[in-house]
């Protein structure tokens, strides 16, 4: 993670969870340097004590700081704000409000627990395992993570975007609280865009079923997956639509069947994102998977930085 990060992300605390089901557009903000989005809440990650730049955009350019539970952000020029993350790992909150329109931006800041705290294969009694000592093809996307989000019984239900909760991305390995994970903001943006496209045709899909999100290297090895899976780096998700919770992909093409054709509806939408130059930060892999005795049809989505298809 760089010393200064240009990201603008948003998320709600528990009292805002009802609003999470209504993804009204909020203040426009910059995600990872060059992708402007208007989610009304999202999330932001930082190492303890790290300085973070948040960039906002609005018609009037007038903003007021609502609340921050760790100190007041410093207003800079051109819609930018600087915050210094607390030195203590945990979950913190910031609100921005546009004076003229009343639009709000609700941000959650996850201050990561440093990976240097891992003792052997364990982080605070949660088994992480071991990341590869060397990256893959000199790609920085395969560097060891610097830190992890701590997930507790208290914050697990937080929405980290308008339609996705923190707990949906937890590794499936069994453990007591707290648990730890990595999740990429670009991945959440991609999932939100997918959901929005699905709902343009009149569907009422409130979220996607995340069959697999983050995996610890320990769990990833245990299930026999590839060493450099994007899941262990927090920017991959295996998903399908399941509005009634029956474990079967929904009939997305309305042909009366639940099969690979419904999976292809998802695949084609995500594939179109990777062809859009305005969404270049979201480029990644897409994989199609058939139904078997353990799961229904689903697709893999990631934001690895280059196209991959299988």
N, C-alpha and C positions, 0 to 999 in steps of 0.2 A: 504494500500500500504506500503510495507516495505521501510525502510530507504534507502537501496540500492537495486536496481532492475537490474537483468541481462537480459536485453532484447535488441535486435537489430532490429529495425523496420524502415521502409522506406515509404516516401511519397513524392509526387511532388507538387510544387507550380503551379500556373496557367500557367506559361510559359512552364512547362513540361507536360501539359495535353495531348498533342498529342503523346508524348512518352508513355503515360500510356496505349495506345491501343496496344502497342507492348511490351509484358512482357519478354524482353530479360533477361537472367540470369545475375545477377550482382555479387558483392562480397558476399561470403558466410558469414552469420552472425548468431548469436545465439538468438533464441527466447525463452523467459521464461526459461532460465537456461539450457535446454537440447535438444531443437529442432532447428537444423541448417536448414536455408532456404536460397534461393538465389534470392528472388525477388529483382528487381532493385530499388524499393522504397517501403516504408511502413511508419508506424507511431509509435511514442513513446509518452507515457504519463508520467507526473510527477507532483507532488505537488510543489507549489512555494518554491524555494530554495532547493529542494531535490537533493541529489547527485545520479547520475545514472551511472552505468557501462555499456558500450557498448563493446561487444566482436566481433571481426572480424577475419576471417580466409582466407588466400590466399596461393597460392603455394610459392610465394617468401617471404611472410610475410612483404613485404614493403608497407607502406601506407603513403600517404601525406594527410594532412587536406586541403580540398579545401576552403570552406567558412563556417562561422557560424555568424549569425547576433546577437549573444548575448554574445560572448566571445569565447576564444580559448579552446577547450577541452584539457585535460591533458593526454598525452600518458603514459600508464603504460606498464608493461611487458606482454608477451604472447598474443599480439594482442588486449589488452584491452585498452579502453579509458575511462576516467572519465569526466563527465560534471556536472556542477552545474546549475540546472534549474534557470532561472530568477525568481525574486520574484514577478514579475507582471504576472498575468494570461494572456494567449494569445497564438498565433501561431508563432513558430520560426523554423528556418531551419539550417540544417547542411549537408555538402557534404563530402564524402570521395572518394579518387581515388587511385586505385592500380597502382603503378609506372610502373610495367613491362607490364601489359596488357591494361591499360587505362580503366578498368572496374570502374564504379562509384557506389556509394551508396548514394542515396538522401534521407535524413531523414527529417521528420517534427516532431517537438516536440510540443505537446499540453501541455501547463502548465495549469492545471485545476483550475477552480474557486472553492474554497473550499465550501463544503456543509454547513459549519458553517455560510455562508453568507445567507442561506435560512431564510427568514423572514415569519413566519407562514407557508404558503404553497408555497410561491413565491420566486424565485431567479431572482432578477433584472426584476421584473414584468412578469416573465415566470412562469406559475403554475406548480410546481413539484408535489405537494401533500405530502403525508406522507408515509415514509417507515415503515414497521413493527418495533416496538421497540425491539422485540426479534427476533433473527435469527431462522432458521429452523433446528431442530435436531442437534444443535451445529455445523452446517456446516459453516465455515467462508465465503463460497461463497455467503451466504445470509446476510452477514453483511451490514450495511448501507454504501453507497458509501462515500468516502472521498471528492470527487470533481467531477466536470462536465466539459466537453468540451464546450466552447462557440462557437456557430455556427452563423456566420453573413452572410449578403448578399455578402460580399467579399470573405469569405473562404468556402462557402457551396459547391462550385464546385471542391474543392481539391480532388485528388485521394488519398485515404488512403491505397491503395494497387494498384497493376498494373491495375485492372479492376473495382474497386469500388470507388465511390465518397462518400464524407462525407454526402451529402444531402440524399443519399439513405437510411440512417439509422435513419433519424429524425422521431420523434413521429408525428402522423397524426393530433394531436390537433392544432387548428388554433390559431395563435398568431402573433404578430409583431416580428421583429428582435430586439435583438438577441434571439436565441433559445438555448437550452442546451440538451446535451445527454451524454450517456455513451456507449462506444463500446469497445469490447474486441479484442485485437490483435489476440488471438488464433482463434476467430470466423472468422476473415478475412482470416487467413491462411487456415482454413478449406474450406471456400468458394472458395478461389483461387485454391486449390487442386481439388475441385469438378469441377470447370470450365476447368482446365487442362485435367482432365480425359475425360470430355465430348468432348473436341476438339481433342483428340487423334484419334478419328474415322473419322476425316476429316471435322467435323463441323466447322463453323466459328461463334462461340458464343462469343460476346465481353463482356457480363456481364450477371448476373442473375437479374431477376426482384425481388426486395425486397418488398414484399407486406406489411410486417410489420417488423421493426427493433426494435429500442429502443421505449419503452413506459414509460411515466411518471407514477408513482403510481396513480396520479389523473386520467389520461386517461384510464389506465388499469382497474381501478375500475368502471369508467363510462361505459365501454363496457362490464362489467360483467365478466371479466376474473379472474382467480384464483389469490389469494393474493400473492403467492410466484412465480409468473411467472418469468421465466428467462429473459423475455423481459425487465423487469424493472431494471435488473442488467446489461443489455447491452451485454449479450453473447448469444443472440438468434435471429434468423431471419426466417421468413416464405418466401419461395422462390419458383419460377418456372422459366422455360425458355420461353421467349416471344420475339423472335428476330424481329418480325414485329410490336410489340406494339398493338396488337388487343385485349389484355386482356385474351387470351386463351393460355393454355399451348401448346408448340410446339409438333409436331409429332416426338418424339425422337426415337421411335423404327421403324419408317418408315412403318407403317402398314396402312397408309391412314386415321387414326383416331386420335382424340385428347381426350384421356381418362386416366383412372387410370393406364393403362400399361405404359404410358409415365412418370407418377409420380414415378412409380416403378423403372424406369431407374435411377432417381436421388437417390431414397431410397437405392438401392443396392450399389451404389458407396459410399455413405456416410457410410453405414453399414460396408463396407470393411475397411474404415479408422479406425473404432473403434476396428477392429480385428488386426490391425497392431501395434505391440509393439513399433515401432519407432515413432508412432504418439500418444503415450499415453496421452500427454498433451492436445490432441484435443477431447478426449472421451466426449460424451454427449448424449443428447436425440435426437430421430428422431420420428416424427409423420406424419402420412398420413392423408390428408383431402380431402374429396370428393367435387365435384363441387356443387355449389348452386346458388341461384339467385344473389348473391353478388360477387362471385369470382369463378375462375376456380380451377382445381385440383392443390394442392401445397403440399410441405413438410415443416415441422418445423425442424430446425437444431439448436442445441445449444452445448455449451462446458462446461457443468455443472460439469464435472470431474468424472462422473460415467455414465454407460449405462442406458438408459430409452427408452422404445419403446411403441408406441401406434398407 
